[in-house]
Amino acid sequence: MSTKISLLFVVLMPLFASAQTASKERFLQGYADFAWVQYSAAVDTAKELERAIKALTTSPSADTLQQARLAWTAARAAYLPTEAFRMANGPIDRVGGPESFLNAWPLDESAIDYVVGNTGAGIINNVTEYPTISAKVLIELNEKAAENSITTGYHAIEFLLWGQDLSVTGPGERGFEDFVIGVSPNAERRAQYLNVIATLLVEHLSQVATEWDQSNAGVYVHTFLQPQSVDQQFTAVLQGLITLIGDELSQERMYVALDARSQEEEHSCFSDQTHLDFISDFRGFEMLLRGLSDGQSLMAMLQVKNPAMAVALNTALDETYAAIVAIPAPFDQAIFDVEGRVRILRAVEAHENLAELLAAAQAELD
Amino acid sequence: MRFILLIVFISTPFKVTWAFAPASEYPGGSGTVTDSSPRAFSHPLKGTSRTERREFFVGNSFFRDPWVTAPASTEARDGLGPVYNAVSCGSCHNQDGRGAAYRDHGVDFSLIFRLSRWNLTTHELEDHPVYGEQLNPLGVGGVPGEGSASVVFQYIVGTYPDGEMYKLRRPLFNFSALIYGALSQGDVFSARVAPQVIGLGLVENIDEVDLLKHADEFDVNADGISGRPNYVTAIDQGMSALGRFGWKANQPSVRQQVAGAFLGDMGLTSSLFPRSTCLKHQTECVAAPSGGEPEVEDLVLERVVTYSQLLAVPKRRNSQDPEVVRGSVLFKKVSCNACHVESHLTGTSSRFAVLNNQLIWPYSDFLLHDMGPELADHRPDGRASGSEWRTPPLWGIGLIPAVNGHSNLLHDGRAEDVEQAILWHGGEAQSSIDGFKNLPKEDRQALIKFVNDL
C-alpha cells in the first residue's frame, strides 16, 4: 500500500512537463505507468471495501454499515480515474475485459433484491431458482436477462449498502437490520451476495492491474509499449479519451438524464454521489492531459507542436473542472431544478468543448 | 512510372483498367467513422452538430436500455408488452448490430416470426386472426407468452464445378406451447432476424427518382433481373409511399420502421401506432395495465428516430489490399452489382446536414427481387411476393463478427458466413451464382474477401 501511495505522489507532483522530451513514446509510457498505479489503488481500496463488508455482515450495526459505505466511497474515488483507460481496446474493456462486471449501469434493482412493491424480488429472495449464491452463478446472470440485469460491480454493491433512493433530499436508507439474520428475510443470503460481489470486484480489478504491471512477463503492457505500434496505440488512446469525455461523460451520464428528466439515468443513484463521480473521472483524464511530468502529458506534446493549443487545453480543463464542481448535489434533484439544469448543461458543454479540442489535438499530433 | 504499371498488370489475372473507386473506402460519405472495434456501429455520423449529437445520445439510451412493465416508477420507460419479443431495441440489435438468430442450437430472441393466414374465401392474405401479425413469445407478469419456436437444421452438401465441397444449413422451424392452439392449414409464417441499423438516415435520404432508376419491373433489358419497388402506406401522410426498410421493403421511413418495431417487438404504442396488439379474445393481454397513451412519448420516439437516422457507417479496412481490389472487380464481373448497386447520391432536403449530398456506398438498390424457391417465405408483404426480398445493403457486413461475435446472414440467419449467403441466392441471382461457382477458388476467395471488407 505505502509503496503505491508514494509512487502515486511521484507521478502527481511535478505539474508541468519539460517540453523538450515530449513524444508519443513518452506519452504512452506515462499512460502505462499511471494505469498501473491507479488500477493498483483501485485494487487496494476494493480490498478495504471487501474487509469492511465482511465486518458489516459478521456484526451488522449502524457503525459497520457506515464504515462499509465510506469504504465504497473511497473505492469509487480510486476506480473512476481509471476510466481514462477505457475505450482504447485495453485490458479493461477489450473483448472479454471485465468492465461490464465492474461498473455497468443503469441497474435494475429488482433483479438483485426486494424493491418497494415487490418484497420477493431478486436473486436474493429467489431461493427456489437460485439455491446457492456463488461467484459462478452471479457471473452467469450478469446482463443475461437484459442489459440492465446487472448482478455484480460497484453499483450492485452500492444498492446493497444504500438501498433504493426514495428520498428527495438524500440517498437510499437501507438499514443494517437487512443483514441481521432472523430479523430481515433472507438476510444470510443478502450477506452472502454482498461478500461474493465484493470479492469479485477485487478479482476483476486485480486481473486488469496485473496486465499493466511491467514486472510480469507476457502481459498487455508489453504489447502496448511495442515500438512498432506507437502510432496505432497513440491514436487508440486519444480516441478513447475523446469517447469517454465527449460521449460517455457529457452525453450518457449528464445530458441524457437532463433531457429525459430521468433519475434512473443517474450514475451513482443509490448513494447520491454522482456529483463526486464526475470529479473522480476528471482526475483521471486530467492526469493524462496535463498532470504527468517529464514530457509524458499531452500538454507537453502540444507545447512543442502548437503552444496556442496547449494554452487552450489548459483553459478547457479549468473550465470543465469549474463546471462540474458547480453542479449541485444531489444530481437527481439538480436535473429538475432550474439553476441545476443550467449548471449541468454548462458541464455538458465544457466536456464537449474539451472533446472537440482533443480531436483537433489528435489531428495536430498525428 | 512504367515499372509500377507493369507490376499492376502482372499481378492481376485479367485486364483491369483500375476500375476501383477509392471513394468506396468511405461508404457513408463524409460522415463515415473509423472504428473496427465492437463499437464500430455505434457512432453518430462524423460532422453531426452538437445539438443533433445530444439528441442522438438520448435516443441511444432509449434504444439500448430496457423498457419495463407498467406501472413503474420509471415512467418514461414503462409500458412493455403485455406480450413482446424483447425488452429493448438493443437486445436484438446488440451494439446496433445484427442478431445471431440462433443460440445454443435453439432460436435466439433476435429472430421473430411474422404470422398470416390465407382467407380461403377471398384468397387474400390477412394478419393472423388468432395470434396477430407477430408471434410474441414473452409476456409481462400474469400475461402468458404466445408460444415459442425451435429449430432443426437440415444440412445440404454441394460441390463447386472445381470439386470443392460446401455445406449449407436449412432451418426447419417448429412451434410449441402455442397458447391459442396450433397453427392450421392456410397459416404462413416468416422468420426475420434483426439486421445492423447503420446508415438508415442516408438510405432514407436517397432521392426516390434515383432508386426507381434501377427498377426494371418487366425486365425490359432482358438481363433476368427485374427490381421492383414496394409501395406501402405511409401512415403519417395517409398515402402510398416507396418502401425502403425491412426485409421486404415494407416500411417507407425510419420513423415508421422504429414505431412499428416498438409496437410489434416490444408491445409499445406510439402516436403512429396508438393501438395495442392484443386481440379481443386475448383476455389477459387486454386486461394488462397500459404504460400511458401512447406508451412511447412523442419526444422519445423522435429521439430514437434521430438516433437511428444518424448511426454512422464505418470505414472499410483494407480497400487497397490487392486481393480485395481484385474481389471488387470479380463482384462486378459476375454482376452482383446488378442488384447490390454500389453507390447512390443522397438528396438535399434532410434537416441533418450530414445526410445531404453524400456519395454513399451501400451496395444495394433497395428494391425487391425474386430470390427463388429456396429462400421464399411464401408470405407476400405489400407488393412483395412470397419469394421476393429487398436487396439488403452490404455495408458493415465484414464487421458483424467484431461487433456481434457471429457472421450469420440472410433474413433468417441461416447462412453462417458470406460464402454461404452467396450460395443461397437463387431466382434472379441464378446467373450470378453460376458465375460465382465457376470462378477458380482463389477468385471466389477474393470476392468473399472484398465483401468482408465492406
Interface residues (C-beta under 8 A of the other chain):
Chain A: M87 N89 V95 P106 D108 V116 A146 E147 N148 Q239 T243 D247 Q251 E252 Y255 V256 D259 A260 R261 S262 E264 E265 V348 E352
Chain B: D35 S37 P38 R39 R50 R53 R54 E55 F57 V58 N60 S61 F62 R64 D65 P66 V68 S73 T74 A76 R77 V87 S88 G90 S91 V300 R303
